[in-house]
Amino acid sequence: MENTGYCSESFNSLQSGTSDEDMVEIAGATLDFSSTDDVPPLDRDFCSGGSYGGVDGPNGVPKLMDLLDEPVPGVGTYEDFNTIDWVREKSKDRDRHREIATKSKESTWALMKSISDAFSGWLLMLLVGLMSGALAGGIDISAHWMTDLKEGVCLNGFWFNHEHCCWNSNETTFQERDKCPNWKSWAELIVGTNDGPFAYIMNYLMYVCWALLFSFLAVSLVRAFAPYACGSGIPEIKTILSGFIIRGYLGKWTLMIKTITLVLAVSSGLSLGKEGPLVHVACCCANILCHLFTKYRKNEAKRREVLSAAAAVGVSVAFGAPIGGVLFSLEEVSYYFPLKTLWRSFFAALVAAFTLRSINPFGNSRLVLFYVEFHSPWHLLELIPFVLLGIFGGIWGAFFIRANIAWCRRRKTTRLGHYPVLEVLVVTAITAVLAFPNSYTRMSTSELISELFNDCGLLDSSQLCNYANISVTKSSSNSLPDRPAGHDVYTAMWQLALALVFKLLLTVVTFGMKVPSGLFIPSMAVGAIAGRLLGVGMEQLAYYHHDWIIFRGWCSPGADCITPGLYAMVGAAACLGGVTRMTVSLVVIMFELTGGLEYIVPLMAATMTSKWVADALGREGIYEAHIRLNGYPFLESKEEFSHKTLAMDVMRPRRSDPPLSVVTQDGMSVEEVEALIAETSYSGFPVVVSHESQRLVGFVLRRDLIISIDNARQRQEGVVSPSKIFFTEYTPPQPPNSPPPLKLRGIMDLSPFTVTDHTAMDIVVDIFRKLGLRQCLVTHNGRLLGIITKKDILKHMAQMANRDPDSILFN
């Protein structure tokens, strides 16, 4: 898009970000916590601003300097809580490519720079993968050790977790591999024995104290150093990838504190996971590393391509699923995902998975704690219980979203939100007190999922695998035939049923607290428990009633018909799909976890059923619901606009409003423009020929006007309040004694997007979604009528959906 009004290199994308408050009240934007600006604005050396050098021309009249002669620091950058201009950023990048391609033909050195520029994207992906993989490995190892620290300590070295401590012991037996003399519980260290009620109370007390200590440290660090490190991070990352700017959200302090507090929060035993926050951690790594490369440092659209790839890296290291991570980024978080980003995401996810595999955090050569392999095939009739699990997952997802949003809204609107530390400590205390008596809630959630996914074999000593002893003939497969459940299995069923209620309720109040908290693992745990319960029930039904018509022909006595662990896996996928509304990426992630192609159909059936049921009960996934709760300016691409309204129904000014504030192209003085800026809080102003004609010339941003006028006062001699401002290409002759004028045509967008007043709003919404616009001007026969901003559209959509339009704000 060639435009003489912009700097030849990159000025055509340097419009300072219109807020999605858009033309209204930028200054009113606040967040829960004031954020430190740990990521500075984009570099301010763009070839964009204007110099107003005070060089005298002939006859001593000050010479008018064009704005494009020298750069003005700050013009073209974006303020906090502003939306980037996708069209200009992409146009700027095309100009940069064009210049590099032209220069590369002139010299060998320029050709080498061109090759370096092309390679820099892949190098950045390599660094993001390495850094994210290393951090994920450190988080996994630390969280595993600190979780075990609540129950005891290793005498050989306090840095060993329970499993590694007993690995090093020569006195450990296979049957009692969790018991070894090197590992001492707190009761053994304090009172000398691990038996009796006093020892139990001592272990109970130490468990609760450690949990409270970890959660207190987590919430205190978040509150003191990086308020943005709380929560999952995925709703905000979705908003940032759509073009919104939240300074500091992906900065170095956020990365540092989120990494530390994520370990503390997971170790405290709260009903949360580390998978969502790992996406935030990976995006922080990418954002920081972008500053090493000029083309990503100076271009917000290019930076968002890297952040999309980083989201894939986060899921890759969270689940050990590189392909699932790429699909997650494409399906769930990315707003703009070109083919080049797909390739780079794939490469970065591969590097991250390889790095994590090299670290081997769990000591089993797997990337996750709950990797599992099943050996028994499934039967077509089992699709019925799989679909039932999908229905359960959809109902659970819809219930969780409504309950969690209601709780979070209560936190925002009542005094509860004023005491984040107290809230975390109370929830931690309740969680620890209720969790300790039940072995399935006392263990970490990842270990619980691993236990539930497990396919019982001959050597398993788990309570869930303690079936009644019957003679087993050696078969060619590794699986065992269906057997009657023993007393321990029934006990485990009751404990799991209590654990299900525990997880259902506590996950609702935990997600959204002021600590890093992911949702993937708790949701999977709920589904895995429900699936295991159903799986054991089906297994016993098939054992005792194998002559029923539903089992006849495929489930004979002595055969391995039902795999309860498979039901747990399908249930986990169903519940996670019901909460997040993921489909393709979720199935691929679960497939990569199990390594079994034959289980894709059950997973697909349960996931789609879960999505259909959840969508029938509520259209939004958990991340979209939190975006709406926080008032972020996010235009959801999945939401259909089906109302028959026109641009004139949405544009401002309305009939009762004062007329639109505009700037004329050649008649206003510096004093008049400064008065207009002081009297309004709009982010930009249309430029017209005159107040009478209202013929549209262009659009200029408030931030660029302020910076350019301030710069002119400092650098151009004689600029005073009566000085005239011109947006025309040629400046008319001035009276002899008049002060020197300012030529600001260079900061004006000469081709603002316009629609007519009779354009259908569904078309306008599509334009905003697909081009990433911040504002669009409305005209009638070339005459300016009004303006539509992104926030106007979001308010209109909320109003049409019978929601409060004033909920669209910055939290």
Secondary structure, 3 states (H helix, E strand, C coil): CCCCCCCCCCHHHCCCCCECCCCCCHHHCCCCCCCCCCCCCCCCCCCCCCCCCCCECHHHCECCCCCCCCCCCCCCCCCCCEECCHHHHHHHHHHHHHHHHHHHCCCHHHHHHHHHHHHHHHHHHHHHHHHHHHHHHHHHHHHHHHHHHCCEEECCCCCCCHHHHHHCCCCCCCCCCCCCCCEEEHHHHHHCCCCCHHHHHHHHHHHHHHHHHHHHHHHHHHHHHCHHHCECCHHHHHHHHCCECCCCCCCHHHHHHHHHHHHHHHHCCCCCECHHHHHHHHHHHHHHHHCCCHHHHCCHHHHHHHHHHHHHHHHHHHHCCHHHHHHHHHHHHCCCCCHHHHHHHHHHHHHHHHHHHHHCCCCCCCCCCCCCCCCCCCCHHHHHHHHHHHHHHHHHHHHHHHHHHHHHHHHHHCHHHHCHHHHHHHHHHHHHHHHCCCHHHHCCHHHHHHHHHCCCCCCCCCHHHCECCCCCCCCCCCCCCCCCECHHHHHHHHHHHHHHHHHHHHHHHHCCCCCECECHHHHHHHHHHHHHHHHHHHHHHHHHCCCCCCCCCCCCCCCCCCCHHHHHHHHHHHHHHHHHCCCHHHHHHHHHHHCCHHHHHHHHHHHHHHHHHHHHHCCCCHHHHHHHHHCCCCCCCCCCCCCCCEHHHHCECCCCCCCCCCEECCCCEHHHHHHHHHHCCCCEEEEECCCCCCEEEEEEEHHHHHHHHHHHHHHCCCCCCCCEEECCCCCCCCCCCCCCCEECHHHCECCCCEEECCCEHHHHHHHHHHHCCCEEEEEECCEEEEEEEHHHHHHHHHHHCCCCHHHCCCC
